[in-house]
């Protein structure tokens, strides 16, 4: 059975977007830490057996990665990808010339994710996709959280773990300090 690993960059106060009114802008606070952690993030995605994302994240990534080249593009384009969506009108998912690597998960999320976890033998990475991660955590599907905390407090914006229904205990399984940016990766196992 596979492991679902939620991966995100967020501020010290748990914001994963830009501030309120500019939610799509992470550049001002996240880029120093993202650049600092690129090698580790790339290694995580290169080892992934699948990528699971929500519809909004998919829409952004699908317009960028299929048209890039290099190690990151290979990791994103060649790895099997799954899009979880509650949008009943969305009938298919596209990924440029890599259409054989993307599938749409529609219907009951819990049933579809349980089946996916049985089918995939290794790690399933969920990049960003806060609403999806919240649903997966509430349903008991998240096995690990890999979170890069950036040394900034925004005070407003969307919080990554905003709608959690119950307590989840975590066990710290790894840390990494990125000295140039001052960001820190905290890697937790979700205690079941």
C-alpha positions, 0 to 999 in steps of 0.5 A: 500500500502506498503513502500519501505525502502532503507537501506545501510551503507556508508562512509561520502563521500557516498561510500557503497563498499570498495575503488577502486580496493578492492570494495568487502571489507567493513570490514575495515571501516563498521564493527565497525558501523555494529556491533554497529547497529546490534540490530536496523538493526535486528529489521528493518528486523524482522518487514519487510513484504518483502525484495527486492534486486538486482541480485548482492546483491542476489547472495551474500546473497543467498550463506550465509543466507540459511545456518545460524541459529539464529534471523538474519537467521530467518529474512532473510530466512523466510521473502518473498524475491524478486530479481529484475534483468535485466538479461534475462538469469536468469530464477529462484532464489534459497534460499537454503531450503527456496525456497518458500520465493524467487521470481524473478521479471523479465520484466519491473521493474516499472510494477513489483515494482508497482504490488509488492507495491500493493500486500505487505501491510507493509514494503519492505526493500531494503538492499544495492542494489545501482543500484536497489535503484537508479532505484527505486528512479528515478521512484519514488518508494522509500518511505524512506532511512535508511542510516548508515553513518560511520565516514570515508572518502574513496575517492574512491569506488562506491557511493550509490546514484550515478546515480540520475536523478532529485532532491529528497527532504527528510524529516528527520524522525529519527536519532540514534547515535552509540557512540562506532563506531561513526556511525549515522543512518539517517532515511529519508522520501522521500517527494513526 
